[in-house]
Amino acid sequence: MAYASRYGRRPMENASRSSHTYVINDAAVQGFLDQCVLPPAAERVDIPADRIVACQPEESPIRHFVAIDGGYQVVPVRADYPSAEVCFLQFGALIFGAEDLENLAHQPFIDPADMAKLKQIQRFKLVLPVRNVSLSSESSFTASVRQALYRFFRDTEDPSLLDTLAWLIFRDFRHGTPPVWDLASCPECGQGTISLRKSKMSADYTFQCPECGGTILLTDVLRLHEAIDEEMGAGGILGYVTTAVEQLILVHVIRTILNTKPDLLRHLLFIKDGPLAFFGQTANMHKPMRALVRYLLKKHDLFLAGLEKSGAFVEHADEIASRLDPGTAILLDSDYIYRYILPRGTNAQGAYGRTTYYGAKLIHKTHSGDMHVVTLPTGKPLEQPLAADLPHLNVILDNIERLHCDMYDNALIPVALANKLVSLANHPSAHILEKFAKESIQS
């Protein structure tokens, strides 16, 4: 690490212009690079014919669409030493009717009132300390982040997102399941593998650590405290928080429908921005989500799709677009993924995403030529998913094509609208939020 110019009186230390020769001439470095592999170029991809399915339009029961998305913006609240940052996060569940969309498509001019029907969104707001910002009531930076997340879940709606989180992890949607969750470590003392029993949960959704007696918050099941550093901050958890909260909002909406009008589920298509998966510290949450998927598919119904806008799978889809016929889809099995999309060694085994995903991936080319990377929910990990393993495959893909939007490449109306309504731009949002935070936080 070079010396910085902190006071402006001396220059910043520059890196060496010749030290790279020691790296290039190192035998261990050369040997390692010789063993590395890359995914093959698009022209060398062999698309198995038995993995391609023709999308057959079916009579659609879908009457409403629900799109869930989130965004965040990190802003500085003090530039001088010690520098400090906070993060503003906003999530939204956008819902509109298929009939509203159809009527809009046939109008020569768009009435603002009709457009407003497509913008009925429920927003959830969260602020997290990122670096050198703490709550006055907490003893540490990590405790401040934990408390901020806990309060967000606790204070959102009635019933709260906290109640929904308990409903999910203790699998209250089905009977006969022991209500226990194994927490990897206590956030207070670090004690490993603590069994959180629902019968021991307090009315405020907290537990007591059997080792140190400290308070364990229900939101600690996301294990985000493990990725927070008192000195480096909480910047590494922001992506995990976003994907986890988006999917818990999805669960919250589903639970609300089950408690009020469960028959409505068979007429709703849920669209999540991003794959159906939990990553990093939150990965274990895929287990209760997969259990919920199995329950809904068996007892009720579920139309759900995760749509990706960037990443290795989207780049691969663009590369092979010319080799796919319109109106077809490739069901991605583990061998195809590890051979052509993600590099692997010779020891890669098991279904792709078996420890993170609760669905299977496919690449869909619409009749208009748009390319979509879609995750559809499955009851178990699948090394070689078949069309029969993906409930409502044709209905979901047909509706995705109906939601085509010309605003952006391969865009869908609900995803584009949800992002527009909850995302926080670098300008002017970041500048305004920065001023707001600086004026609000006590120094």
RODRENKE-69866 format. One record per residue (C-alpha): residue in one letter; x negated, y negated, z negated; residue number from 1. Coordinates in pm, whole numbers, plus 50000, padded with zeros to 5 digits. Example, Ala and Ser with C-alpha at 12.3 -4.5 7.8 and 13.67 -1.06 7.14 Angstrom:
<recs>
+---+-------+-------+-------+-----+
! r !     u !     v !     w !   k !
+---+-------+-------+-------+-----+
! A ! 48770 ! 50450 ! 49220 !   1 !
! S ! 48633 ! 50106 ! 49286 !   2 !
+---+-------+-------+-------+-----+
</recs>
This chain:
<recs>
+---+-------+-------+-------+-----+
! r !     u !     v !     w !   k !
+---+-------+-------+-------+-----+
! M ! 50000 ! 50000 ! 50000 !   1 !
! A ! 49852 ! 49666 ! 50106 !   2 !
! Y ! 49839 ! 49353 ! 49892 !   3 !
! A ! 50118 ! 49106 ! 49963 !   4 !
! S ! 50088 ! 48729 ! 49981 !   5 !
! R ! 50297 ! 48640 ! 49678 !   6 !
! Y ! 50199 ! 48276 ! 49637 !   7 !
! G ! 50111 ! 48173 ! 49992 !   8 !
! R ! 49756 ! 48069 ! 49905 !   9 !
! R ! 49587 ! 48386 ! 50035 !  10 !
! P ! 49659 ! 48601 ! 50337 !  11 !
! M ! 49843 ! 48931 ! 50325 !  12 !
! E ! 49610 ! 49233 ! 50333 !  13 !
! N ! 49613 ! 49395 ! 50679 !  14 !
! A ! 49602 ! 49770 ! 50737 !  15 !
! S ! 49288 ! 49932 ! 50875 !  16 !
! R ! 49260 ! 49943 ! 51255 !  17 !
! S ! 49041 ! 50256 ! 51264 !  18 !
! S ! 49164 ! 50487 ! 50985 !  19 !
! H ! 49391 ! 50673 ! 51228 !  20 !
! T ! 49086 ! 50861 ! 51359 !  21 !
! Y ! 49060 ! 51052 ! 51031 !  22 !
! V ! 49422 ! 51166 ! 51071 !  23 !
! I ! 49384 ! 51268 ! 51437 !  24 !
! N ! 49065 ! 51467 ! 51373 !  25 !
! D ! 49198 ! 51652 ! 51068 !  26 !
! A ! 49228 ! 52026 ! 51138 !  27 !
! A ! 49523 ! 52072 ! 50901 !  28 !
! V ! 49718 ! 51792 ! 51074 !  29 !
! Q ! 49642 ! 51939 ! 51416 !  30 !
! G ! 49744 ! 52287 ! 51304 !  31 !
! F ! 50072 ! 52164 ! 51160 !  32 !
! L ! 50169 ! 51975 ! 51476 !  33 !
! D ! 50088 ! 52282 ! 51686 !  34 !
! Q ! 50358 ! 52472 ! 51494 !  35 !
! C ! 50628 ! 52207 ! 51540 !  36 !
! V ! 50913 ! 52252 ! 51788 !  37 !
! L ! 51167 ! 52013 ! 51944 !  38 !
! P ! 51519 ! 52079 ! 52070 !  39 !
! P ! 51508 ! 52154 ! 52446 !  40 !
! A ! 51596 ! 51882 ! 52696 !  41 !
! A ! 51953 ! 51870 ! 52827 !  42 !
! E ! 51869 ! 52038 ! 53159 !  43 !
! R ! 51741 ! 52343 ! 52970 !  44 !
! V ! 52058 ! 52386 ! 52765 !  45 !
! D ! 52244 ! 52707 ! 52845 !  46 !
! I ! 52609 ! 52651 ! 52756 !  47 !
! P ! 52762 ! 52994 ! 52680 !  48 !
! A ! 53081 ! 53045 ! 52879 !  49 !
! D ! 53245 ! 53229 ! 52589 !  50 !
! R ! 53210 ! 52919 ! 52368 !  51 !
! I ! 53411 ! 52698 ! 52606 !  52 !
! V ! 53787 ! 52671 ! 52559 !  53 !
! A ! 54041 ! 52498 ! 52780 !  54 !
! C ! 54256 ! 52255 ! 52585 !  55 !
! Q ! 54621 ! 52338 ! 52645 !  56 !
! P ! 54870 ! 52060 ! 52559 !  57 !
! E ! 55136 ! 52169 ! 52313 !  58 !
! E ! 55451 ! 52007 ! 52180 !  59 !
! S ! 55319 ! 51781 ! 51910 !  60 !
! P ! 55483 ! 51758 ! 51567 !  61 !
! I ! 55268 ! 51453 ! 51482 !  62 !
! R ! 55469 ! 51141 ! 51403 !  63 !
! H ! 55216 ! 50942 ! 51202 !  64 !
! F ! 54840 ! 50890 ! 51198 !  65 !
! V ! 54625 ! 50821 ! 50893 !  66 !
! A ! 54268 ! 50699 ! 50948 !  67 !
! I ! 54022 ! 50668 ! 50660 !  68 !
! D ! 53702 ! 50467 ! 50678 !  69 !
! G ! 53465 ! 50272 ! 50457 !  70 !
! G ! 53179 ! 50027 ! 50477 !  71 !
! Y ! 52934 ! 49851 ! 50252 !  72 !
! Q ! 52702 ! 49554 ! 50241 !  73 !
! V ! 52400 ! 49510 ! 50011 !  74 !
! V ! 52335 ! 49149 ! 49914 !  75 !
! P ! 52058 ! 48985 ! 49707 !  76 !
! V ! 52163 ! 48798 ! 49396 !  77 !
! R ! 51812 ! 48680 ! 49314 !  78 !
! A ! 51520 ! 48659 ! 49554 !  79 !
! D ! 51260 ! 48555 ! 49296 !  80 !
! Y ! 51090 ! 48806 ! 49067 !  81 !
! P ! 51243 ! 49020 ! 48938 !  82 !
! S ! 51454 ! 49046 ! 49254 !  83 !
! A ! 51806 ! 49185 ! 49216 !  84 !
! E ! 52073 ! 49328 ! 49447 !  85 !
! V ! 52433 ! 49444 ! 49435 !  86 !
! C ! 52642 ! 49632 ! 49688 !  87 !
! F ! 52999 ! 49556 ! 49790 !  88 !
! L ! 53193 ! 49854 ! 49925 !  89 !
! Q ! 53536 ! 49854 ! 50085 !  90 !
! F ! 53746 ! 50154 ! 50187 !  91 !
! G ! 54075 ! 50176 ! 50368 !  92 !
! A ! 54352 ! 50421 ! 50455 !  93 !
! L ! 54524 ! 50298 ! 50773 !  94 !
! I ! 54861 ! 50446 ! 50866 !  95 !
! F ! 55083 ! 50387 ! 51168 !  96 !
! G ! 55354 ! 50573 ! 51356 !  97 !
! A ! 55312 ! 50751 ! 51688 !  98 !
! E ! 55628 ! 50578 ! 51806 !  99 !
! D ! 55476 ! 50235 ! 51735 ! 100 !
! L ! 55175 ! 50325 ! 51946 ! 101 !
! E ! 55388 ! 50456 ! 52232 ! 102 !
! N ! 55605 ! 50143 ! 52235 ! 103 !
! L ! 55298 ! 49921 ! 52238 ! 104 !
! A ! 55155 ! 50105 ! 52539 ! 105 !
! H ! 55465 ! 50031 ! 52750 ! 106 !
! Q ! 55488 ! 49660 ! 52674 ! 107 !
! P ! 55352 ! 49407 ! 52929 ! 108 !
! F ! 55247 ! 49178 ! 52642 ! 109 !
! I ! 55152 ! 49265 ! 52286 ! 110 !
! D ! 55369 ! 49099 ! 52026 ! 111 !
! P ! 55170 ! 49007 ! 51711 ! 112 !
! A ! 55447 ! 49158 ! 51499 ! 113 !
! D ! 55411 ! 49491 ! 51680 ! 114 !
! M ! 55034 ! 49480 ! 51643 ! 115 !
! A ! 55077 ! 49418 ! 51271 ! 116 !
! K ! 55248 ! 49757 ! 51241 ! 117 !
! L ! 54920 ! 49918 ! 51340 ! 118 !
! K ! 54732 ! 49731 ! 51069 ! 119 !
! Q ! 54915 ! 49855 ! 50759 ! 120 !
! I ! 54611 ! 49944 ! 50555 ! 121 !
! Q ! 54555 ! 50012 ! 50189 ! 122 !
! R ! 54220 ! 49877 ! 50070 ! 123 !
! F ! 53997 ! 49994 ! 49785 ! 124 !
! K ! 53714 ! 49768 ! 49667 ! 125 !
! L ! 53403 ! 49863 ! 49470 ! 126 !
! V ! 53090 ! 49678 ! 49360 ! 127 !
! L ! 52779 ! 49866 ! 49247 ! 128 !
! P ! 52450 ! 49745 ! 49099 ! 129 !
! V ! 52166 ! 49833 ! 49335 ! 130 !
! R ! 51856 ! 49693 ! 49166 ! 131 !
! N ! 51784 ! 49498 ! 48848 ! 132 !
! V ! 52151 ! 49432 ! 48772 ! 133 !
! S ! 52313 ! 49588 ! 48467 ! 134 !
! L ! 52641 ! 49570 ! 48280 ! 135 !
! S ! 52607 ! 49389 ! 47949 ! 136 !
! S ! 52783 ! 49679 ! 47774 ! 137 !
! E ! 52541 ! 49948 ! 47897 ! 138 !
! S ! 52198 ! 50049 ! 47772 ! 139 !
! S ! 52037 ! 50125 ! 48109 ! 140 !
! F ! 52060 ! 50062 ! 48480 ! 141 !
! T ! 52169 ! 50421 ! 48548 ! 142 !
! A ! 52444 ! 50394 ! 48288 ! 143 !
! S ! 52562 ! 50071 ! 48453 ! 144 !
! V ! 52596 ! 50239 ! 48795 ! 145 !
! R ! 52777 ! 50536 ! 48639 ! 146 !
! Q ! 53014 ! 50307 ! 48454 ! 147 !
! A ! 53087 ! 50094 ! 48763 ! 148 !
! L ! 53182 ! 50402 ! 48964 ! 149 !
! Y ! 53389 ! 50543 ! 48676 ! 150 !
! R ! 53585 ! 50217 ! 48636 ! 151 !
! F ! 53655 ! 50206 ! 49010 ! 152 !
! F ! 53805 ! 50555 ! 49000 ! 153 !
! R ! 53991 ! 50483 ! 48675 ! 154 !
! D ! 54145 ! 50149 ! 48771 ! 155 !
! T ! 54262 ! 50236 ! 49123 ! 156 !
! E ! 54637 ! 50297 ! 49149 ! 157 !
! D ! 54863 ! 50505 ! 48928 ! 158 !
! P ! 54792 ! 50794 ! 48926 ! 159 !
! S ! 54430 ! 50693 ! 48959 ! 160 !
! L ! 54157 ! 50827 ! 49184 ! 161 !
! L ! 54009 ! 50964 ! 48862 ! 162 !
! D ! 54321 ! 51175 ! 48813 ! 163 !
! T ! 54295 ! 51294 ! 49172 ! 164 !
! L ! 53929 ! 51386 ! 49122 ! 165 !
! A ! 54027 ! 51601 ! 48823 ! 166 !
! W ! 54311 ! 51754 ! 49026 ! 167 !
! L ! 54063 ! 51852 ! 49296 ! 168 !
! I ! 53768 ! 51989 ! 49100 ! 169 !
! F ! 53986 ! 52183 ! 48855 ! 170 !
! R ! 54200 ! 52300 ! 49151 ! 171 !
! D ! 54531 ! 52207 ! 48991 ! 172 !
! F ! 54696 ! 52253 ! 49331 ! 173 !
! R ! 54696 ! 52629 ! 49275 ! 174 !
! H ! 54759 ! 52859 ! 48981 ! 175 !
! G ! 54539 ! 53124 ! 48828 ! 176 !
! T ! 54208 ! 52941 ! 48868 ! 177 !
! P ! 53996 ! 52893 ! 48552 ! 178 !
! P ! 53984 ! 52513 ! 48503 ! 179 !
! V ! 53607 ! 52473 ! 48473 ! 180 !
! W ! 53337 ! 52285 ! 48664 ! 181 !
! D ! 52965 ! 52350 ! 48623 ! 182 !
! L ! 52773 ! 52024 ! 48606 ! 183 !
! A ! 52410 ! 52057 ! 48715 ! 184 !
! S ! 52271 ! 51827 ! 48445 ! 185 !
! C ! 52375 ! 51594 ! 48165 ! 186 !
! P ! 52320 ! 51230 ! 48270 ! 187 !
! E ! 52222 ! 51143 ! 47913 ! 188 !
! C ! 51972 ! 51412 ! 47810 ! 189 !
! G ! 51910 ! 51608 ! 48128 ! 190 !
! Q ! 52037 ! 51938 ! 47986 ! 191 !
! G ! 52099 ! 52173 ! 48277 ! 192 !
! T ! 52419 ! 52357 ! 48375 ! 193 !
! I ! 52693 ! 52226 ! 48152 ! 194 !
! S ! 53037 ! 52384 ! 48188 ! 195 !
! L ! 53304 ! 52114 ! 48191 ! 196 !
! R ! 53634 ! 52269 ! 48083 ! 197 !
! K ! 53956 ! 52087 ! 48153 ! 198 !
! S ! 54081 ! 52180 ! 47805 ! 199 !
! K ! 53787 ! 51985 ! 47659 ! 200 !
! M ! 53846 ! 51674 ! 47871 ! 201 !
! S ! 53954 ! 51363 ! 47678 ! 202 !
! A ! 54248 ! 51149 ! 47778 ! 203 !
! D ! 54006 ! 50901 ! 47935 ! 204 !
! Y ! 53855 ! 51174 ! 48158 ! 205 !
! T ! 53531 ! 51211 ! 47963 ! 206 !
! F ! 53350 ! 51504 ! 47804 ! 207 !
! Q ! 53092 ! 51544 ! 47527 ! 208 !
! C ! 52755 ! 51699 ! 47605 ! 209 !
! P ! 52708 ! 52007 ! 47382 ! 210 !
! E ! 52334 ! 51938 ! 47362 ! 211 !
! C ! 52303 ! 51565 ! 47285 ! 212 !
! G ! 52662 ! 51465 ! 47210 ! 213 !
! G ! 52647 ! 51196 ! 47479 ! 214 !
! T ! 52943 ! 51098 ! 47693 ! 215 !
! I ! 52981 ! 51264 ! 48032 ! 216 !
! L ! 53211 ! 51078 ! 48270 ! 217 !
! L ! 53428 ! 51277 ! 48510 ! 218 !
! T ! 53268 ! 51090 ! 48802 ! 219 !
! D ! 52933 ! 51242 ! 48696 ! 220 !
! V ! 53043 ! 51559 ! 48881 ! 221 !
! L ! 52928 ! 51373 ! 49194 ! 222 !
! R ! 52573 ! 51399 ! 49050 ! 223 !
! L ! 52481 ! 51053 ! 49173 ! 224 !
! H ! 52294 ! 50981 ! 48850 ! 225 !
! E ! 52031 ! 51231 ! 48966 ! 226 !
! A ! 51937 ! 51006 ! 49260 ! 227 !
! I ! 51921 ! 50677 ! 49065 ! 228 !
! D ! 51584 ! 50542 ! 48953 ! 229 !
! E ! 51553 ! 50279 ! 48681 ! 230 !
! E ! 51273 ! 50103 ! 48870 ! 231 !
! M ! 51351 ! 50169 ! 49238 ! 232 !
! G ! 51726 ! 50125 ! 49197 ! 233 !
! A ! 52036 ! 50292 ! 49345 ! 234 !
! G ! 51993 ! 50217 ! 49715 ! 235 !
! G ! 51960 ! 50589 ! 49790 ! 236 !
! I ! 52312 ! 50675 ! 49674 ! 237 !
! L ! 52513 ! 50425 ! 49880 ! 238 !
! G ! 52567 ! 50657 ! 50178 ! 239 !
! Y ! 52667 ! 50942 ! 49948 ! 240 !
! V ! 52910 ! 50717 ! 49761 ! 241 !
! T ! 53070 ! 50605 ! 50086 ! 242 !
! T ! 53130 ! 50952 ! 50230 ! 243 !
! A ! 53245 ! 51093 ! 49895 ! 244 !
! V ! 53495 ! 50813 ! 49825 ! 245 !
! E ! 53635 ! 50829 ! 50179 ! 246 !
! Q ! 53716 ! 51196 ! 50136 ! 247 !
! L ! 53854 ! 51153 ! 49785 ! 248 !
! I ! 54088 ! 50886 ! 49923 ! 249 !
! L ! 54195 ! 51147 ! 50178 ! 250 !
! V ! 54265 ! 51391 ! 49893 ! 251 !
! H ! 54450 ! 51116 ! 49707 ! 252 !
! V ! 54682 ! 51053 ! 50002 ! 253 !
! I ! 54744 ! 51427 ! 50049 ! 254 !
! R ! 54818 ! 51472 ! 49681 ! 255 !
! T ! 55061 ! 51180 ! 49681 ! 256 !
! I ! 55247 ! 51334 ! 49975 ! 257 !
! L ! 55259 ! 51676 ! 49807 ! 258 !
! N ! 55413 ! 51516 ! 49499 ! 259 !
! T ! 55671 ! 51311 ! 49690 ! 260 !
! K ! 55755 ! 51463 ! 50029 ! 261 !
! P ! 55543 ! 51770 ! 50113 ! 262 !
! D ! 55730 ! 51834 ! 50439 ! 263 !
! L ! 55572 ! 51515 ! 50575 ! 264 !
! L ! 55232 ! 51686 ! 50592 ! 265 !
! R ! 55332 ! 51876 ! 50906 ! 266 !
! H ! 55391 ! 51545 ! 51084 ! 267 !
! L ! 55070 ! 51365 ! 50981 ! 268 !
! L ! 54733 ! 51369 ! 51155 ! 269 !
! F ! 54449 ! 51261 ! 50924 ! 270 !
! I ! 54141 ! 51122 ! 51096 ! 271 !
! K ! 53821 ! 51069 ! 50900 ! 272 !
! D ! 53532 ! 50866 ! 51033 ! 273 !
! G ! 53243 ! 51112 ! 51018 ! 274 !
! P ! 53218 ! 51489 ! 50972 ! 275 !
! L ! 53416 ! 51687 ! 50717 ! 276 !
! A ! 53128 ! 51734 ! 50476 ! 277 !
! F ! 52967 ! 51615 ! 50154 ! 278 !
! F ! 52594 ! 51549 ! 50163 ! 279 !
! G ! 52302 ! 51512 ! 49925 ! 280 !
! Q ! 52390 ! 51500 ! 49557 ! 281 !
! T ! 52762 ! 51531 ! 49627 ! 282 !
! A ! 52732 ! 51848 ! 49840 ! 283 !
! N ! 52899 ! 52077 ! 49584 ! 284 !
! M ! 53225 ! 51890 ! 49638 ! 285 !
! H ! 53269 ! 52084 ! 49962 ! 286 !
! K ! 53373 ! 52389 ! 49754 ! 287 !
! P ! 53696 ! 52248 ! 49605 ! 288 !
! M ! 53767 ! 52074 ! 49938 ! 289 !
! R ! 53748 ! 52408 ! 50119 ! 290 !
! A ! 53974 ! 52560 ! 49853 ! 291 !
! L ! 54224 ! 52277 ! 49909 ! 292 !
! V ! 54210 ! 52337 ! 50286 ! 293 !
! R ! 54289 ! 52707 ! 50234 ! 294 !
! Y ! 54578 ! 52622 ! 50003 ! 295 !
! L ! 54731 ! 52366 ! 50239 ! 296 !
! L ! 54701 ! 52589 ! 50546 ! 297 !
! K ! 54865 ! 52876 ! 50358 ! 298 !
! K ! 55136 ! 52695 ! 50162 ! 299 !
! H ! 55205 ! 52378 ! 50363 ! 300 !
! D ! 55018 ! 52252 ! 50669 ! 301 !
! L ! 54720 ! 52035 ! 50752 ! 302 !
! F ! 54628 ! 51836 ! 51060 ! 303 !
! L ! 54283 ! 51690 ! 50994 ! 304 !
! A ! 53986 ! 51591 ! 51210 ! 305 !
! G ! 53649 ! 51435 ! 51141 ! 306 !
! L ! 53521 ! 51216 ! 51428 ! 307 !
! E ! 53152 ! 51128 ! 51460 ! 308 !
! K ! 53032 ! 50808 ! 51629 ! 309 !
! S ! 52655 ! 50855 ! 51603 ! 310 !
! G ! 52387 ! 51108 ! 51523 ! 311 !
! A ! 52225 ! 51413 ! 51683 ! 312 !
! F ! 52553 ! 51580 ! 51778 ! 313 !
! V ! 52686 ! 51268 ! 51951 ! 314 !
! E ! 52360 ! 51224 ! 52142 ! 315 !
! H ! 52373 ! 51588 ! 52252 ! 316 !
! A ! 52734 ! 51549 ! 52365 ! 317 !
! D ! 52634 ! 51254 ! 52585 ! 318 !
! E ! 52349 ! 51453 ! 52738 ! 319 !
! I ! 52568 ! 51747 ! 52845 ! 320 !
! A ! 52878 ! 51544 ! 52938 ! 321 !
! S ! 52827 ! 51594 ! 53312 ! 322 !
! R ! 52817 ! 51971 ! 53266 ! 323 !
! L ! 53157 ! 51997 ! 53098 ! 324 !
! D ! 53490 ! 52003 ! 53278 ! 325 !
! P ! 53751 ! 51749 ! 53162 ! 326 !
! G ! 54001 ! 51894 ! 52919 ! 327 !
! T ! 53760 ! 52147 ! 52769 ! 328 !
! A ! 53573 ! 52188 ! 52442 ! 329 !
! I ! 53262 ! 52373 ! 52325 ! 330 !
! L ! 53300 ! 52554 ! 51995 ! 331 !
! L ! 52961 ! 52507 ! 51834 ! 332 !
! D ! 52826 ! 52816 ! 51665 ! 333 !
! S ! 52520 ! 52828 ! 51442 ! 334 !
! D ! 52292 ! 52969 ! 51713 ! 335 !
! Y ! 52383 ! 52691 ! 51959 ! 336 !
! I ! 52338 ! 52418 ! 51697 ! 337 !
! Y ! 51999 ! 52540 ! 51580 ! 338 !
! R ! 51881 ! 52615 ! 51932 ! 339 !
! Y ! 51985 ! 52298 ! 52116 ! 340 !
! I ! 52076 ! 52024 ! 51866 ! 341 !
! L ! 51880 ! 52065 ! 51545 ! 342 !
! P ! 51532 ! 52220 ! 51554 ! 343 !
! R ! 51486 ! 52528 ! 51340 ! 344 !
! G ! 51225 ! 52785 ! 51254 ! 345 !
! T ! 51262 ! 53156 ! 51296 ! 346 !
! N ! 51410 ! 53201 ! 50947 ! 347 !
! A ! 51725 ! 52987 ! 50981 ! 348 !
! Q ! 52021 ! 53205 ! 50887 ! 349 !
! G ! 52386 ! 53177 ! 50798 ! 350 !
! A ! 52664 ! 52947 ! 50912 ! 351 !
! Y ! 52561 ! 52591 ! 50986 ! 352 !
! G ! 52664 ! 52355 ! 50705 ! 353 !
! R ! 52773 ! 52636 ! 50474 ! 354 !
! T ! 52657 ! 52435 ! 50168 ! 355 !
! T ! 52795 ! 52098 ! 50280 ! 356 !
! Y ! 53078 ! 52135 ! 50536 ! 357 !
! Y ! 53437 ! 52248 ! 50492 ! 358 !
! G ! 53499 ! 52271 ! 50866 ! 359 !
! A ! 53357 ! 52374 ! 51204 ! 360 !
! K ! 53223 ! 52149 ! 51479 ! 361 !
! L ! 53314 ! 52124 ! 51845 ! 362 !
! I ! 53243 ! 51892 ! 52137 ! 363 !
! H ! 53552 ! 51782 ! 52330 ! 364 !
! K ! 53565 ! 51622 ! 52673 ! 365 !
! T ! 53898 ! 51456 ! 52741 ! 366 !
! H ! 54070 ! 51438 ! 53079 ! 367 !
! S ! 53957 ! 51075 ! 53104 ! 368 !
! G ! 53593 ! 51174 ! 53047 ! 369 !
! D ! 53549 ! 51061 ! 52687 ! 370 !
! M ! 53323 ! 51274 ! 52469 ! 371 !
! H ! 53411 ! 51343 ! 52105 ! 372 !
! V ! 53228 ! 51536 ! 51835 ! 373 !
! V ! 53503 ! 51674 ! 51613 ! 374 !
! T ! 53504 ! 51868 ! 51287 ! 375 !
! L ! 53817 ! 52072 ! 51216 ! 376 !
! P ! 53884 ! 52223 ! 50870 ! 377 !
! T ! 53835 ! 52593 ! 50810 ! 378 !
! G ! 53901 ! 52814 ! 50511 ! 379 !
! K ! 53549 ! 52958 ! 50507 ! 380 !
! P ! 53203 ! 52906 ! 50666 ! 381 !
! L ! 53188 ! 53049 ! 51019 ! 382 !
! E ! 52874 ! 53139 ! 51213 ! 383 !
! Q ! 53072 ! 53182 ! 51536 ! 384 !
! P ! 53405 ! 53000 ! 51511 ! 385 !
! L ! 53674 ! 53103 ! 51758 ! 386 !
! A ! 53975 ! 52904 ! 51874 ! 387 !
! A ! 54194 ! 53122 ! 51652 ! 388 !
! D ! 53987 ! 53014 ! 51349 ! 389 !
! L ! 54075 ! 52646 ! 51404 ! 390 !
! P ! 54440 ! 52585 ! 51316 ! 391 !
! H ! 54626 ! 52341 ! 51544 ! 392 !
! L ! 54325 ! 52307 ! 51774 ! 393 !
! N ! 54524 ! 52209 ! 52083 ! 394 !
! V ! 54763 ! 51977 ! 51898 ! 395 !
! I ! 54478 ! 51786 ! 51732 ! 396 !
! L ! 54267 ! 51752 ! 52048 ! 397 !
! D ! 54573 ! 51645 ! 52251 ! 398 !
! N ! 54650 ! 51372 ! 51997 ! 399 !
! I ! 54289 ! 51260 ! 51992 ! 400 !
! E ! 54315 ! 51208 ! 52366 ! 401 !
! R ! 54639 ! 51012 ! 52319 ! 402 !
! L ! 54459 ! 50778 ! 52079 ! 403 !
! H ! 54205 ! 50674 ! 52344 ! 404 !
! C ! 54087 ! 50315 ! 52312 ! 405 !
! D ! 53896 ! 50113 ! 52575 ! 406 !
! M ! 53745 ! 49868 ! 52324 ! 407 !
! Y ! 53429 ! 50077 ! 52279 ! 408 !
! D ! 53270 ! 50390 ! 52428 ! 409 !
! N ! 53459 ! 50707 ! 52332 ! 410 !
! A ! 53667 ! 50508 ! 52083 ! 411 !
! L ! 53995 ! 50596 ! 51914 ! 412 !
! I ! 54250 ! 50333 ! 51814 ! 413 !
! P ! 54288 ! 50427 ! 51444 ! 414 !
! V ! 53914 ! 50465 ! 51387 ! 415 !
! A ! 53835 ! 50135 ! 51561 ! 416 !
! L ! 54111 ! 49953 ! 51372 ! 417 !
! A ! 54018 ! 50101 ! 51033 ! 418 !
! N ! 53656 ! 50004 ! 51082 ! 419 !
! K ! 53755 ! 49654 ! 51189 ! 420 !
! L ! 53973 ! 49611 ! 50881 ! 421 !
! V ! 53730 ! 49739 ! 50614 ! 422 !
! S ! 53376 ! 49689 ! 50749 ! 423 !
! L ! 53162 ! 49409 ! 50609 ! 424 !
! A ! 52958 ! 49229 ! 50875 ! 425 !
! N ! 52608 ! 49090 ! 50835 ! 426 !
! H ! 52751 ! 48751 ! 50935 ! 427 !
! P ! 52946 ! 48588 ! 50787 ! 428 !
! S ! 53051 ! 48853 ! 50530 ! 429 !
! A ! 52705 ! 48917 ! 50384 ! 430 !
! H ! 52631 ! 48545 ! 50342 ! 431 !
! I ! 52967 ! 48476 ! 50176 ! 432 !
! L ! 52937 ! 48780 ! 49948 ! 433 !
! E ! 52585 ! 48675 ! 49851 ! 434 !
! K ! 52703 ! 48331 ! 49743 ! 435 !
! F ! 52998 ! 48485 ! 49562 ! 436 !
! A ! 52774 ! 48729 ! 49370 ! 437 !
! K ! 52516 ! 48464 ! 49275 ! 438 !
! E ! 52785 ! 48235 ! 49139 ! 439 !
! S ! 52956 ! 48515 ! 48946 ! 440 !
! I ! 52666 ! 48704 ! 48786 ! 441 !
! Q ! 52512 ! 48559 ! 48472 ! 442 !
! S ! 52133 ! 48522 ! 48481 ! 443 !
+---+-------+-------+-------+-----+
</recs>
